[in-house]
């Protein structure tokens, strides 16, 4: 079941080593403790200068594993798209949370990303008993959590969440490319490429550009000088 919600935390020692592919070591530790609803959480879109930040949360039944699931950044777009429906089919629940550009500009990317994380978790069909999150703790989350540095390369459910978040955001950016065709969103997905910066300098920021981000502000100011 996939649900999307729009706007209206302890690292483990030996288990923190990087492996060639994500596995179930973190999940199994929690399952052995009697916690069946373990959610992996990750995001896509913190770094771009345009578009929303998207977070995903995924819960699998114990011992469910999908071969090929990995950190989304290590997979081709074709592989991510192929895995996306498999994750949806095999997962107990998938939740997606989105923080739009106005929220990013108003509250900053850190707080907007935190809001997207919490929305993704709240969108799950079942409340998780424990959350595994990539990189940093989710401030304000009442559910017990474990942060795993490089978690999308170590934990299966976090890697699955990274794919859901990335594919969802990439699809949104392709839609934005139709609405704002001058910027190449379908290609760079809002990241700060030379071509993207040049387009903002030429055409000015679009409604989905993050005006609080320095590259957008600088490109807009440069355009005003000419």
PEZISUL-V495319 format. One line per field, one symbol per residue. psi: psi as a letter, one per 40 degrees, with the letter a starting at -180 (. if undefined). A space follows every 50 residues. Layout:
psi->???
This chain:
psi->hhihhia.ghihcdeeihidiiaeddddddddeehdghhhhiihfddiei iihhiihhhiihehhhhehihdeeiiddddddddddddddidihihihhi ddddddeiddddddddddddddeidhhidihhihciihheheiiihhhhf deedhddddddddddddddddddddddddgeeefdddefeigiddddddd ddeiiieeigeehddddddddddde.
